[in-house]
Amino acid sequence: MSNQRIGLVIKNEDHAQNKARELIRHIGDRCLIIDTQAPTPPPIPDDLICIVVLGGDGTFLSVARYIGDSNIPLMGIKFGEVGFLAETTEDLLCKRVDTVFKGDYFIQERSRLNIRVVRDGQCIVDEDVLNDAVINKAALSRLASCAVYLDETYLTTYRADGLIVATPTGSTAYSLAAGGPVVYPEVPSIILTPICPFTLTNRPLLIPDHTRVEISLKGSPEDMILTLDGQEGFDMATCDKIYIQKSRHSVKMLSFEPHSYFKVLKTRLHWSGGRS
């Protein structure tokens, strides 16, 4: 792997920029900076082992969108106390990159969801998400009414402030804040989490990841917004139908020790035995 490089995506903040300069001094021209926020982001070079993401979960999700259906693995670097998508802490950055060049790492695959919105017979949205798709009402609007069908079988109509459809990876994001369960990333599932439901018996639900979810917005959905991974939002219309199913394209993440997810989980949630 001596002729290979790593890509580097850097959040636009001083701490991340300083850490990037430290890494560049350490590995020199074996590092390629990638500007994923450019009007026309550059293609991914063939000689990259992985892309290192210096930033929070939001930056990581934006890079996951940038790579599309590419098989390039991602390596998140943790800054501060939050973030579930980064296993490596900033103080271990150079050491872990050296380990990457030696080829001493694991690959974890994280499932994504494909989100399609159909309006008047035309597909107006076709995107993959790593965390979640969220249907939210606008401020001060009435409850959202989301009729949900699983493999064309009617489940229920959620009357709530919104509805989250999440991957296992996204179980520790907005879904967790809304009362959803923590789901191990390798559990093949899709999570439905209503946000502040009007009916208290509408609880979070795990379904098999081979299920196709269809959502129709009832009532007056003109003030409803569909948000994908917290990165992009779309205004909903009365006739819109949202189709959600497991994507064919997963995201590959670098790991350096078995069962690292539980270590990250304990640390981020400050459980007994969790250390930063």
Long-range contacts (C-beta under 8 A, 24 or more apart in sequence): 1-49, 1-101, 1-102, 1-103, 2-101, 3-47, 4-30, 4-47, 4-48, 4-49, 4-101, 5-29, 5-30, 5-31, 5-32, 5-45, 5-47, 5-48, 5-49, 6-30, 6-31, 6-32, 6-48, 6-49, 6-50, 6-51, 6-52, 6-97, 6-100, 6-101, 7-32, 7-33, 7-34, 7-44, 7-45, 7-48, 7-50, 7-51, 7-52, 7-72, 8-32, 8-33, 8-34, 8-51, 8-52, 8-54, 9-33, 9-34, 9-36, 9-51, 9-52, 9-53, 9-54, 9-55, 9-59, 9-63, 9-66, 10-54, 10-55, 11-54, 11-55, 11-56, 11-59, 12-37, 13-55, 15-79, 16-54, 16-55, 16-79, 19-54, 19-77, 19-79, 19-90, 19-93, 20-54, 22-93, 22-94, 23-52, 23-93, 23-94, 23-97, 26-94, 26-97, 27-94, 27-97, 27-101, 30-101, 36-62, 36-63, 36-66, 37-62, 41-66, 44-70, 44-72, 48-72, 49-73, 49-100, 49-101, 50-74, 50-75, 50-100, 50-254, 51-75, 52-77, 52-93, 52-97, 53-77, 53-86, 54-79, 55-79, 56-80, 56-82, 56-83, 56-86, 57-82, 57-83, 57-84, 57-85, 57-86, 57-173, 58-230, 58-231, 60-85, 60-86, 61-85, 61-130, 61-131, 61-229, 61-230, 61-231, 62-231, 64-112, 64-130, 64-229, 64-251, 65-127, 65-128, 65-229, 65-231, 67-251, 68-128, 68-249, 69-128, 69-248, 69-249, 71-252, 72-252, 73-107, 73-252, 73-253, 73-254, 74-251, 74-252, 74-253, 74-254, 75-100, 75-253, 75-254, 76-253, 81-268, 81-276, 82-268, 83-268, 84-169, 84-172, 84-173, 84-264, 84-265, 84-268, 85-169, 85-253, 86-264, 87-253, 87-254, 87-255, 87-256, 87-260, 87-263, 87-264, 88-256, 89-276, 96-256, 99-256, 100-254, 104-256, 105-254, 105-255, 105-256, 106-254, 106-255, 106-256, 106-257, 106-258, 107-252, 107-253, 107-254, 107-255, 108-185, 108-252, 108-253, 108-254, 108-255, 108-261, 109-250, 109-251, 109-252, 109-253, 110-167, 110-168, 110-169, 110-185, 110-250, 110-251, 110-252, 110-253, 111-167, 111-168, 111-169, 111-185, 111-188, 111-209, 111-246, 111-247, 111-250, 112-167, 112-246, 112-247, 112-249, 112-250, 112-251, 113-165, 113-166, 113-167, 113-190, 113-244, 113-245, 113-246, 113-247, 114-244, 114-245, 114-246, 114-247, 114-248, 115-226, 115-228, 115-242, 115-243, 115-244, 116-242, 116-243, 116-244, 117-226, 117-234, 117-236, 117-240, 117-241, 117-242, 117-243, 118-240, 118-241, 118-243, 119-237, 119-239, 119-240, 119-241, 120-239, 124-234, 125-226, 125-228, 125-234, 127-228, 127-232, 128-247, 128-249, 129-167, 129-170, 129-228, 129-229, 130-167, 130-169, 130-170, 130-229, 130-251, 131-166, 131-167, 131-169, 131-170, 131-173, 131-174, 131-229, 131-230, 132-164, 132-165, 132-166, 132-167, 132-170, 132-173, 132-174, 132-175, 132-229, 133-164, 133-165, 133-166, 133-226, 133-227, 133-228, 133-242, 133-244, 134-162, 134-163, 134-164, 134-165, 134-174, 134-226, 134-227, 134-230, 135-162, 135-163, 135-164, 135-215, 135-217, 135-224, 135-225, 135-226, 135-236, 135-242, 136-161, 136-162, 136-195, 136-224, 136-225, 136-227, 137-161, 137-162, 137-223, 137-224, 137-225, 138-223, 138-224, 138-225, 141-223, 141-224, 142-219, 142-220, 143-198, 144-217, 144-219, 144-221, 144-224, 145-217, 145-218, 145-219, 145-221, 146-215, 146-216, 146-217, 146-218, 147-215, 147-216, 147-217, 147-218, 148-192, 148-213, 148-214, 148-215, 149-213, 149-214, 149-215, 149-216, 150-207, 150-211, 150-212, 150-213, 150-214, 151-211, 151-212, 152-212, 152-214, 156-202, 157-218, 158-194, 158-197, 158-202, 159-197, 159-198, 159-199, 160-194, 160-195, 160-196, 160-197, 160-198, 160-202, 161-195, 161-196, 162-194, 162-195, 162-196, 163-192, 163-193, 163-194, 163-195, 163-215, 164-191, 164-192, 164-193, 164-194, 164-195, 165-190, 165-191, 165-192, 165-193, 165-213, 165-215, 165-244, 166-190, 166-191, 166-193, 167-191, 169-251, 172-265, 172-268, 173-230, 174-230, 175-204, 178-204, 179-204, 180-204, 181-206, 182-265, 184-261, 185-261, 190-244, 190-246, 209-246, 210-246, 211-245, 212-243, 212-244, 212-245, 213-242, 213-243, 213-244, 213-245, 214-241, 214-242, 214-243, 214-244, 215-241, 215-242, 215-243, 215-244, 216-240, 216-241, 216-242, 217-242
